[in-house]
């Protein structure tokens, strides 16, 4: 099944949670937690998301490599400037999916268009 979400003038978290819910299959009557559903979620107009200036500065993404001095962090504004709105949306959906073997499979069914 194909689902399309229009992100124009919507908040980042609202779009991401809707996409994550569909990717997990929670919108169907045949939901199973151990099976990734056969759906494709397409998010259009990602560059027209409504992201406030406060959120751009306050939201911080961190990553630790495991080595001393390996804590890397960047703000949402940095991600939007250096990469794209699609990357920020992908990270938001990634954080909302369950942390198990199915997360990688579910994320491959996510298509983001600027």
The 8 nearest C-alpha neighbors of each residue, nearest first, counted from 0:
[[1, 38, 39, 2, 37, 40, 36, 3],
 [0, 2, 39, 38, 40, 3, 41, 37],
 [1, 3, 40, 41, 39, 0, 4, 38],
 [2, 4, 41, 42, 40, 5, 1, 43],
 [5, 3, 42, 6, 41, 43, 2, 40],
 [4, 6, 43, 7, 42, 44, 3, 45],
 [7, 5, 9, 44, 45, 48, 43, 4],
 [6, 8, 47, 48, 44, 9, 5, 45],
 [9, 7, 49, 48, 47, 6, 10, 50],
 [10, 8, 49, 6, 48, 7, 11, 14],
 [9, 11, 49, 13, 12, 48, 50, 14],
 [10, 12, 14, 13, 15, 48, 9, 50],
 [13, 11, 15, 14, 10, 16, 91, 88],
 [14, 12, 16, 10, 15, 11, 17, 9],
 [13, 15, 17, 12, 11, 16, 18, 6],
 [16, 14, 92, 12, 18, 17, 13, 91],
 [17, 15, 19, 13, 18, 14, 12, 20],
 [16, 18, 20, 14, 15, 19, 13, 21],
 [17, 19, 15, 21, 16, 20, 22, 14],
 [20, 18, 22, 16, 21, 17, 92, 96],
 [19, 21, 17, 23, 18, 22, 25, 16],
 [20, 22, 24, 18, 23, 19, 26, 25],
 [23, 21, 19, 24, 20, 105, 18, 38],
 [24, 22, 20, 21, 25, 19, 35, 36],
 [25, 23, 21, 22, 26, 30, 36, 27],
 [26, 24, 27, 20, 23, 30, 21, 28],
 [25, 27, 24, 21, 20, 28, 30, 23],
 [28, 26, 29, 25, 30, 24, 21, 36],
 [27, 29, 30, 26, 25, 24, 31, 36],
 [28, 30, 27, 31, 24, 25, 26, 36],
 [31, 29, 24, 28, 25, 27, 32, 26],
 [32, 30, 33, 34, 29, 24, 35, 25],
 [31, 33, 34, 30, 23, 35, 24, 25],
 [32, 34, 31, 35, 101, 30, 100, 99],
 [35, 33, 31, 32, 36, 101, 30, 23],
 [34, 36, 101, 105, 23, 37, 33, 104],
 [37, 35, 24, 38, 34, 23, 22, 105],
 [36, 38, 35, 0, 39, 108, 22, 24],
 [39, 37, 0, 36, 1, 40, 108, 22],
 [38, 40, 108, 1, 109, 2, 0, 41],
 [39, 41, 2, 109, 3, 1, 110, 108],
 [42, 40, 110, 3, 111, 2, 109, 4],
 [43, 41, 4, 111, 3, 5, 112, 110],
 [42, 44, 112, 5, 45, 6, 4, 111],
 [45, 43, 113, 6, 46, 47, 7, 5],
 [46, 44, 113, 47, 43, 6, 48, 84],
 [45, 47, 113, 44, 84, 48, 85, 83],
 [48, 46, 7, 45, 44, 8, 49, 6],
 [49, 47, 8, 7, 9, 46, 45, 6],
 [48, 50, 8, 10, 9, 47, 51, 11],
 [51, 49, 48, 10, 54, 11, 52, 55],
 [52, 50, 54, 53, 55, 49, 10, 56],
 [51, 53, 55, 54, 56, 50, 76, 57],
 [52, 54, 51, 56, 55, 57, 58, 50],
 [53, 55, 57, 51, 56, 52, 58, 50],
 [56, 54, 76, 75, 52, 53, 57, 58],
 [55, 57, 53, 54, 58, 74, 76, 52],
 [56, 58, 54, 55, 53, 59, 74, 75],
 [59, 57, 75, 54, 74, 56, 55, 60],
 [60, 58, 74, 73, 75, 57, 61, 72],
 [59, 61, 73, 72, 74, 58, 62, 75],
 [62, 60, 72, 71, 59, 73, 63, 70],
 [61, 63, 71, 70, 72, 64, 60, 69],
 [62, 64, 70, 69, 65, 71, 61, 66],
 [65, 63, 69, 66, 70, 62, 71, 67],
 [66, 64, 63, 69, 67, 70, 68, 62],
 [65, 67, 69, 64, 68, 63, 70, 71],
 [68, 66, 69, 65, 70, 64, 63, 71],
 [67, 69, 70, 66, 71, 65, 64, 63],
 [68, 70, 64, 66, 67, 63, 71, 65],
 [71, 69, 63, 68, 62, 64, 72, 61],
 [72, 70, 62, 61, 69, 63, 73, 64],
 [71, 73, 61, 60, 62, 59, 70, 74],
 [74, 72, 60, 59, 77, 61, 75, 71],
 [73, 75, 59, 77, 76, 58, 60, 56],
 [74, 76, 55, 78, 77, 58, 59, 79],
 [75, 77, 55, 79, 74, 78, 56, 80],
 [78, 76, 80, 74, 75, 79, 81, 73],
 [79, 77, 75, 81, 82, 76, 80, 87],
 [78, 80, 83, 76, 84, 77, 82, 81],
 [81, 79, 77, 78, 82, 76, 83, 84],
 [82, 80, 78, 79, 77, 83, 76, 84],
 [81, 83, 78, 79, 80, 86, 84, 77],
 [84, 82, 79, 85, 86, 80, 78, 81],
 [83, 85, 87, 79, 86, 46, 45, 88],
 [84, 86, 88, 83, 87, 111, 89, 45],
 [87, 85, 89, 83, 88, 84, 90, 82],
 [88, 86, 84, 90, 89, 85, 91, 78],
 [89, 87, 91, 85, 86, 90, 84, 92],
 [88, 90, 86, 92, 91, 87, 93, 85],
 [91, 89, 93, 87, 88, 92, 86, 94],
 [90, 92, 88, 94, 93, 89, 15, 87],
 [91, 93, 15, 95, 89, 94, 90, 19],
 [94, 92, 90, 91, 95, 96, 89, 106],
 [95, 93, 91, 92, 96, 90, 97, 98],
 [96, 94, 92, 93, 19, 91, 97, 16],
 [95, 97, 93, 94, 19, 102, 98, 92],
 [98, 96, 99, 102, 95, 101, 94, 93],
 [97, 99, 102, 96, 100, 101, 94, 95],
 [98, 100, 101, 97, 102, 103, 96, 33],
 [101, 99, 102, 103, 98, 104, 97, 105],
 [100, 102, 104, 99, 103, 105, 35, 34],
 [103, 101, 105, 104, 100, 99, 96, 106],
 [102, 104, 106, 105, 101, 107, 100, 99],
 [105, 103, 101, 107, 102, 106, 108, 35],
 [104, 106, 102, 108, 107, 103, 22, 101],
 [105, 107, 103, 108, 109, 104, 102, 93],
 [106, 108, 104, 109, 105, 103, 110, 39],
 [109, 107, 39, 106, 105, 40, 110, 38],
 [108, 110, 40, 106, 107, 39, 41, 111],
 [109, 111, 41, 40, 42, 108, 112, 39],
 [112, 110, 42, 41, 85, 43, 109, 113],
 [111, 113, 43, 42, 45, 44, 110, 85],
 [112, 45, 44, 46, 43, 111, 85, 84]]
